[in-house]
Amino acid sequence: MAIYEEISSNIRKSYLLLFFFFVIIVLLGYALGTLYGNPSFGLTLAFIISFFYTLFSYFAGDSVILRMNGAQEASKQHFPHLVNTVEGLAIAGGLPTPKIYVIDDTAINAFATGRDPKHASITVTTGCLQRLKRDELEGVLGHEMSHIKNYDVRYMMLVVMLVGITLLLSDIFLRSMWYGAGRRDSRGNAGALFIVIGLVLAILSPIVVRLVQLAISRRREFLADASGALLTRYPSGLANALKKIRDDKEPLVEAADRSSAHLYIENPLAKVRERRVNLWSTHPDINERINRLEKM
């Protein structure tokens, strides 16, 4: 029952996060407009940027991620076991079968993306297919299927979109300050206050939103581990797969980058995996994840 309560909690937090970013974006837009002597201009600009950025990311963001990571769609003819396993897990989870992709890379890794269970995909590396046992591969796929079932794919896409908008507006504001927009004639105490607020937000919000993004990512990995174990009814499968990922001497996924690293089941950029997790980690400690699964 705790898992289902956690899923419901995640949905509620999605709305709170949306409101949090909305306030930051409005304040940045208003401060930018005040900088130019026209607050409505800043709000309009923030709205236009947010609208088109969100529209593009929501409907095309997953396709961009797949292309950037070199993913190729997997056919049943070439990957029958992979496709059959995903189809079986989809039936067990009461979900539509997601699209399935493969990245040609020796590292053991996988990720899910999309905007909802009807528009989602699961991607695995060839390292997963070649180096994991059947139950271990099923554990990894169950983890990724849980990201889809728990709507983590939509949530993380939402976070990525809002982080991008916030960073863009912050950059515009700071560049405007740098090029002298803020040295125009006086706008009164209220205007000066909003400029100061905007400056503080422009400097601090990229750091804050990045920390929020990473904290959310780490929490959802634990939930996907538990949900995946519930789906497969075999926690040891995923635990053993995580052990192989932890001990992999070549964990780097060549096509991965920082923008998509948080989507993977484990950090695809870490050449040497640190045992201690800090605020800037995209994933929780892999040993802690293994310990939790082994206690289930």
N, C-alpha and C positions, 0 to 999 in steps of 0.2 A: 504493500500500500504506500510505503514511503516514496517509491519510485514515481507512482502516479501523482502523489502530492507535489513532488518536485517538478514534474512536467507542468502541472497547473501553475505552480509558482513561477516557472520560467515564462509562461504566457503572460502572467500579470507583470512581471519585470520587463517584458518587451514593451509594454505601453509606458511604463515609467521611464525606460531608457529613451523611448521616442520623445517623450515630453522634455526630458533633460537636454537632449540635443536640440530640440525645437527652441528652447529658451536661449541656448548659446547662439544658435544661428540668428535668431531675431535680434539679440543684443549686438552681435557682430555687425549685422546688416544696418541696424540703426546707428551704431557708432561710426560705421563707414560713411553713411549718408551725412551725419553731423560733421564729419571731417571735411566734406565738400559743401557744407552749408545747406544740405537738402536731405533730411532724414528719410523722406519718402522714397528718394532715389535709391538709398542704400537698402531699404526694405524690399523695394521692387527688384533690385539686382539680386539680393539674396534669394528671393522667391524664384526668379527665373533660373538661376544656377541650380538651386535645389530641385526644381521641377524636372528640368531636362536631365540632370545628372541621375536623379532617382529613376526616371522613366527608362533611361538607357540601361542602367545597372540592373533594374528589376527584370526586364525582359531579355537582355542580352548579356548580363554579367557572367552567367554560368558558361556561356559559349566562349567568351573571352578567356575565362580561367582555364577551360579545357584546352584551347589552342595554345595559350601561353605555356602550359605544362606539357605540351607535346602528346596529348592523349588522342588515341585512335579508337574508334568504336569497335567493340569486340563482337564478332559473329559467332553463332552457335557452331558453325562448321569448324572454326579454328580453335575456339575455346569452349568446348561443350561442357566440361565440368564446372567452369566458372559461371557460365550462363545458367546451367541447371541449379547450381547452389543458390544463386541470387533469386531465381524464380521460386525456389522452395522456401527461402526465408521471407520473400514477399507474401506468399500465401500464408505462412505461419503468422506473420505480423498483420495480416489483413490489409495489405498495401498494394497499390499497382506496382508492377515490376518496373523498376527504374531503368534508364538506359545504362549500358555497361561499357566502360572504356578501359583501355590498357595503355600504360606508359612503358616504353621499352627501356628499362633501367634495372640494373642488378640489385639496387637497394630494396629492402622490404618496407613497403609503405602503401598507403591507400588514403583516399579522401572521398567525401560526398559533397555534392553541391546542387543547387537548384533553388526554386522559390516555394515549392510545396510538394507533397508526395506525388501529385500528378505530373509535375514538371521537375523531376530530379534525376540525378545520375550518380553512379558509383564508379570510381576509377581505382584500379590497382596497378602496381608495377609488375613487370614480368618476374622480378625477384620474389614477389609473393607467390606466384604460381609455381616457380621452380624450386623454392627453398622451404616452403611451408607444407606441413602435412595437411591432410584433408580437414581434420578437426580444427587445426590452427587457422587455416584459410577461412573456414566457416566462422570462427570466432571474430576474425578481422572484418569479414563481410557483415556479420551481425552487428558489430559496433557501428559500422557506417550506415547500415539500415536503420539503426536506432536514431542516428542523427537526423535521418529523414522523418521517421515516425514522430520524434519529439519536436519537430519543426525547428531544429537547430540550424538547418541549412538556410531557412528564411531569416532567422534571427541574426545569424552571422553575416548574411548578405546585407541585412539592414544596418548592422553595425559598421560594416566596411563602407557602405554608401555614406552614412552620416559622418564617419571619420573623414572620409574624402572631402565632403562638402565643408566641414569645419576647417580642415587644413587649408583648403583653397581660399576660403573667406579670410582666414587669418593671414595668409600670405598676401592677399590683395590689400588688406588693411595696413600691414607693415610696410609694404612697398609704397603705398600712398603716403604714409608718414615720412618715409625716407626721401621721397621725391618732393616733399614740401607742401603737400595738400593741407597739412595741419597748421601751417604758418599763415594762413589767410586771416582776414579781419576777425575780430573777436566775435564770438557767438554767445556770450553770456556764460553765467556760472553753470547752468544746466547743460549747455552744449559742451563746455569744457569737462564736466563730470562724465558725460557719456564717452568723450574721447579717451579719458583716462581709463574708464571701464573697458572700452574697446581695446586699448593698448594692453591692459592686464590680461584680458581674455585671449588676445592674439598671441601673447607670449606663453601663457600657461595652458590654454585649452588643448593644443596639440599633445602636450605631455599628459594631461589629465585624461583625455579621450583615449589615448593609446593605452594607458594603464587600465582603464575601464574595459577596453577591448580585450586585453590580455587576461584580466581577471575572469571575465565571462567565458573566454575560451577554455581556461583551465578548469573551471567549475563544470562546464558542459562535457568535458572529456570524461570526468568521473561518472557523470550520469549516463553517458553513452556506453561506458564499460559495463555498468550495472544492467542497463536495459538490454544490451547485447547478450549478456550472460543469461538474462531472463528469456530472451528470444530463442537462443540455441539450446538452453537447458544444460549447458556445459561450460562453466566458467574457466576450467582448466585449458580449454582450447585457446581462448584469447590470452590467458596468462602466459602460456607457453610461447605464443606468437610474440608477445611483448618481450619475453626473455631473449628471443632470437633477434628482435629489433635492437634491444639494448646492447647485445654483444656483437652486433654487426660491425665489422671492421671498415666497411665502406657504406656508411649510412646516408651519404649525400645523394640526393636526387638531383641530377644535373640540370633538369629543366625548371626546377622550383625556384621561386624568388620570395622575397619578404612579404609581398602582398598576399600570397596564397599559403604561406607556411603554416598559419594557424588552422587551416582546413585539414591538414594531414593527421593521421592517427598518431604520429610522433614527428617532432621537428625534423624536416627533411634537409635543413641547412647545417645541422650540427655535425661538424667533423669529429669533435670530441664531446661526448655527452657529459654534461655536468651532473653530479649527484645532487647538488643543492639547487633548489629552485628559488629564483628571486623574482622581484616584481616585473622584470622585463621578459620573463619566460613565456613562450607561447603555449607551453604544455605543463601539466603537473609532473612531479617527479615520477618517472616510470617505475621505480622500485615500489613506491607507495601504491601505484595502480595495481601492480602485480600482487602485493600483499593483500589488498582489499579483495581482489578476485579470488585468491586462494582461501580466504576466510569465508567465502559465500557457500 
